[in-house]
Amino acid sequence: MNEELQAFARKRLIEDLAQCNISQQSTFIRMYSPKNLNLLISEVVANMPDEQLDWAMQQLSNTLKKGLIA
């Protein structure tokens, strides 16, 4: 994934995560930063390997589409 797409994906993840409740954000942190649960969402997204960005975007998109946002 090129740098422009990576930047877009990370920005979109932050925007989508802002729409999630605390429990959903905590789940995201546990999935993508299991060794450091004290990071901020923005730090977790910034530290994610590029190869995880697409899957994370799909997961969040599905969550938002299903109306699981509190």
N, C-alpha and C positions, 0 to 999 in steps of 0.2 A: 504494500500500500504506500503510495507516495505521501510526501509530507503534507501536502495540501489536504488530502483526504483524511489523513490522521488528525490534523487540526480540526477539521470539520466534525469528525466522529467524536472527538473528545469534547468539543463545544456542545454538540447535540446531547451527549450523555449527561453533561452537567445540567442542561436545560430540562431534560426529561426527568432526571433524578430530583430536581427541585419540585416536581409535581407529585412525587411519591411521598408517602407518609414515613414516619420515623422507622417503623418496623421494616418497611420495604427497603429503605436506605441501609438499615443495619444488615439486612440479608445480602444486599449488594456488597457491602464492605466485607462480610464474612466470606463471600464467594471469591472476591477479587483481591483481597488483602488478608488472607487468613492468619498470617503471622504477625500482623500489626493492626489490631482492631481499633486502635485509638486515632487512626488517621482521619482527617476530614475527607468528605466525598471528593472534593476537588483534588486532593493529594492522591487518593486511590486511583482516580481516573488518569491523572498525570503519570502515575507509575505503572499503569497497565501495559503489558506487552502489546505491540501492534496487532498481533495475531488474535487477540481476544476482543478487539474493538467491535468487529462485525457481530459477533455472537452476543455481546453485551447490548448492542443497539437493538438487535432482534428481540432479546428478552424484555427490554424496557418497552419497546413498541408494543409487544403482545400484552404486557401488563396494562399499559395505558388504554389499548383498544378494548380490553375486556372490562374496563371500568372498575378495575380493582383499586383505584385511587380513592383513598378515604376523604 
